[in-house]
Every structure is written in C-alpha cells, then in structure tokens.
Amino acid sequence: MKKPKITWSSVKYWLALNLGILLMSAGTYYFKAPNRFATGGISGLAIVLEKFITPHVAWLGQAEITAIINVFLLIIGFIFLGKGCSLKTVYCTLVYSGEMELMKLIYPVTDPLTDELFLEFILMMLTTGAGSAIIFNCKASSGGTDIIALIIKKYTNLKDVGIALLVTDFAIAFSSFFVFGVKIGLFSMLGLFTKSFLIDGVIESILKSKYVLIITSHPETVAPFIIEGLHRSYTSLKAQGGYSGEERTVLMTVCKKMEAFKLKMKIHDVDPEAFVILCDTSDIMGRGWGTL
C-alpha cells in the first residue's frame, strides 16, 4: 500500500490549521473565560454553565465543560449529519479542547490577567477571531455551534447556515445579561456582532494577492522571470499605444504580495520604461492557485 506523500503544501496546511486552533484556545482560556465574555459558541455556553455547575462540582471547570459538550455534539453530529461532520471537525474540536486542558496545567488562570476589561476584550476578539479565520481558510471547522446550525438547517425550513448559527450564538450571548450582568452582557453582544466582521477581514487579508498588468515593449526580458523566478504563469496580449500607435505586449499575472514585490523590482531592472499596474485581489479561482 502506497504511503501518502508529504509535501511542503500539506505541511503548511497543517501548520496553519494548528496555529488557528492554538489562537482560539489561548484567546478563549486566557481572555474569554476569565472575563465571562459569552460571545456565542460552545466556549460561551460553557462560560454560562460554569457559573451554575462548578460551585457544586469543583473539577468541572470551563475547559472540562467545553470538552464534554464538544464530544457530545460530535456524537450527535455523526448521528444526524453523517459525513457532514468531517474528520477535520473532529480533529479541530479535540485539539481545541485538549489545548485548553494543557493550558490549565501549564499556566492556570481563574481571574482576568489585567484589570483592563476593554483591553482583554480586544485581545480576546483578535486571538479568537484570527484563529477562527485561519481555520475557516483551511476549509475546516471547530465544531461546536456549527454542528447545531447544520442540524437546524437540515431539519427545519431555515436554509441559511449563517442565520442558524447567529440564532444559536445570539441565545448564548443574550443569556449573559441575566447571568453576569449588563456590563458583561453588552460586551458579549458586541463581541458576537463584531466577530463575523473581524473573521471576514482576516480571511480577506490572508487571501489577498496581487493582480499585475505589465505593458512592455520587451516581453522577452520580463516573461521568463514570471515562469522561472516566480513559478507562475501569465497571459500575453498584443496591444497598441493610443498616443504613440506603437505595438506593445500586455502580460497579465496573479501572484502573492512578496512575489509581486520581486516582480516589480525585476521589471525596474530589465525594462524601466514598462508600464505596470498592481491591484489587490482576494477572489481568485483557477487550477494551480492555492489559498495557503
């Protein structure tokens, strides 16, 4: 039986996925849980439940409650969703819960790290938001309320998973008003509504690349560098200058930001008279173009 080949692309994928899980775990354990920011998700539900359970069962803290609920939801997910509950979701869910347990052993916290509530709220949003965005960009899911939303979608008339997810997260965030008071409740609701914007912004930043348009009289000095130096391809078009009427070649390519910088410097060296346009783009489809 052939062993799966390990490539640099797959290594980068798993490094990125685990970085996303680590950021989510750290943000939840060190900023979200101690301040009781119940901004939705299973971690938010665990924060609410901890208020009632932990005083009676001391060993059941936020990390343990999160792990129990996540395992329970994975079982429910496999029953009701089948393949919809993928192995990547299982991996992310178990590693997420395991890392929080590990953090509890290495550097346990029960109270906020600082007395600056807004600072900790910002740090919580940045770490968990960036972590979620990286996981989503890896085409994976941390499970939790995502599974609930998918079940709601499958067995009700609500066909939009985003709305289903918002309904479940809203209920969790709203409950913090009654459990932790108005101040934490307002922070939780603010976190709920800003989380999606932050995640979208981080994903767009991760995916951002450069669309490069090069108008040149010497394509033979530029084109080889795109192929051999950047390992990208290009599209070549014949054009005519509107003012001069001279023949020109237009080279169009898409590359990562650092590659675009290298291409810009190369063009400056080999054809300083070339006309170059660089535009930001984050929505690219086509064979050979990866997100990582």
N, C-alpha and C positions, 0 to 999 in steps of 0.2 A: 504493500500500500504506500502510495506517494506521500511524503511529508509535505505539509503546506510550506511554501517558500516565504521566508521572512524578507520583506522589502523595506526600504527606508520610508516609503509612503505609509506602510502599515505601522511601523514604529512610531512615526509622527502622529498617526491617528490615535494610537493607544496612549501616547504621552499626553496629547491634548485632552482626550476623554478623562484621563485620571486627574489632570490639572483642574478640569471643570468640577469634578466630584470633590476634590480637596478644597477648592474655594467655597463651594456650597457648604461642606461640612464645617469648615473653620468659621465662616460667616454665621452659620446657624448656632454653633455651640458657643462661640465667644462673644457674639454681639446680639443675635436674635433672641436666644433663650434667656440669658440673664436679665435682659430688659423687658421681657414678656411682649415682644413685638409679634403679635399673632397675625402676620400678613397673608394668611392663607397657607395652603399646602398642609401636608401631614405634620411637618415640624410646627406649624402654627396650631394645629389641632392638639398636638402633644403638649404644647405650652399651656393651652387652656386646661386640658385634662390633668396635667401635673398639679395644678392648684388644688384639685379635689382628691387625687389618688395618693400622691407622695406623702402627705401628712399621716396617712393610715398605713401605707406600705412603703417604708423608707427606701428600699432598694430599687423601687420603680421610679427612676427619675425621667427627665425629658428624653434623654438618649435611649433609654430602655423602652419607653412608651413608643417612641418613633420606630424603633426596630420591630416591635411586636405588631404595630399597625401595618407597617410596610410588608412584613411577611404574610400577614393575614390578607392584605389586599392583593398580593401576588397570587396567593392560592385562589382567591375569588376571581382574579383576572384570568387565570388559566381555565377556570370552570366556565366563565361566561364569555370570554373573548377568544380563547384558544390561542391561535398564532398571533392574534393582536397584542398579546402580552409577550414580547420578544425576549430573547436571551440577553440582549443588551440592556433592557429594562431591569431584568433580574440582576445582572452584574452591577449596574449603577446603584440600584436600591440596596443591595447587600454591602457593597463597598462603602456607600454613604453612611449607612448605619454603623458599620464596623469602624470607620474612621472616627466617628463621634465617640464611640466607646473607648478607642485608643487615646483620643484627646483627653477624655475624662481621667484616664490613668496617668498620662504624661504631665498634663498641666490642668488640673481640675479647677473649674470656676463655678461659683454659685451666685455671686453678685457681679454687677457691671464692672468692667475693667477701669472705667473712669467715672467721674461724676458729671460728665457732659453728655446728656441724653441725646441731643441732636447730632453730636459728633458720632456717637455709636450707631445712631440710625443711618447716617450717611455711609459709614463703614459697612454696616450690615447690607445695605442696598447694593453697594459696589461689589462686595465679595459674592453674595448670593446671586445677584443679577448677572455678573460676569460669568460665574460658574454655570448658571442655567443656560446662558447664551452659548458657551463653548460646548456644552452637552448637546443642545439642540443642533448646533452646527455640525456635530459629529453624527447627526441623524439618530440620536439616542434619546432616552427619556429617563428621568429619575423616578418614574413610577408615581406612587402616592395618589394625589387627586387627579392626575392624568388618567389613571385606571378608572376612577369613579366617573370622570367625564365621558370616557369611552363607553362605559356601561350605560350611562344615561342616554347617550346618543343612540346606542343600539336598540334600546328597549322603550324609547319614548319618541314623540314627534319632534323633539329638539335635535336637528340635524347638524347644527354648528357646534363643534367640539369647543371652540373658544368661548361661546356663550355658556355651555355646560360647565366648563372649567371656572368661569367667572362666577357662576351661581354658587358652586361649592366653596370656592375661596372667599366669596363675599360673606357667606353664612359664618365661616370660621372667624374672619376679621371682625365682623359685626358683634359677635359674641364677646369679644374682648372689652367692649363698653361695659358690659354687665359684670364681668369677672375681674377686670383690672382697673376700671375707672375710665373717665372721659379722656384724660390726657393720653394714656397708652392706647385707648380705643381710636383716637384721632390719628396717632402715629401709625397704627396698624392699617387703618383705611387709606391713609396717604401712601403707605408702602405698597398696598395692594394695587392702587391705580397707577403708581409710577413704575412699578416693576416691569410691566409689559413694554413701556416706552424705553426703559433702560436696556432690556433684553434686545429689543429691535435695534437700538443704537449700537450695541456691542457687536451683534451679528453683522450689521452692515459694515462696521469698521473692520471686522475680521475678513469679510469677503471683498473689501474694497480693493480694486485693482486699477490699472491704467489702460485706457484706450489711446493708442498712439497713431497719429496720422502724419506721415512724412512725405513732403513734396520735394523731390530732388531731381537733379539732372544727372546724378551719378549713383544709380541704384546698385551698381556692382560693388561699390565701396561700403554700402550700408547693409544690404540684404544678407551677405554671408555672416555678418556678426549676429543677426537675429537668429539664424539657423544654428550656427556653431557656438556662438558665445552665450546666447540665452536659452538655446534648445527650444525655441518657439518657432512657429510658422508665421506666414504673413500672406496677405492678398495684394497682388500688384495690379494697378490700373494705369492705362495711358491717359494723359490729360494734356490740356493746352492752357498756357498762361493767358488770362483775359487781357492784360495790359500789353505784355510783350509778344504774345502769339507764339511763343516758343514751346516746343514739346517738353513735357515733364512726365516723370513717373511718380505715381502715388503708391506708397507702401502703407498698408494698414495692419496693425497687430495689436494684441492684448497681452499684457504681462503684469507681473506683480510690481509693487511700488519700487522695491530695490532694483529690480531688473530694468524698470523704466528709467531710473536714475543712471544706471550703467549705459543704457542705450542713448540717452541724451548726451552723456559725456563723449561717447564714441562718435556720434554724429557731429558733435562740435569739433572733434579732431580731424575726421576724414572728409567732411563736407560742411564747412561752416556757413555756406550760403543756402543750405537746405531750410525749408520752411516746416516747422514742427509744431504740432498741436497735441497736447496731452490733456486728457479728460479723466476724471474719476468715474468709475463704474463699479457696481456691485451685483449686477444681474447679468450673468454670463452663462450661456448654455452651449454645449457642443462637445463632441468627442475629444478626449485628451485634456479637458480643462477640469482640474480638481479644486476643491474648496480648502484643502489643507496645504 
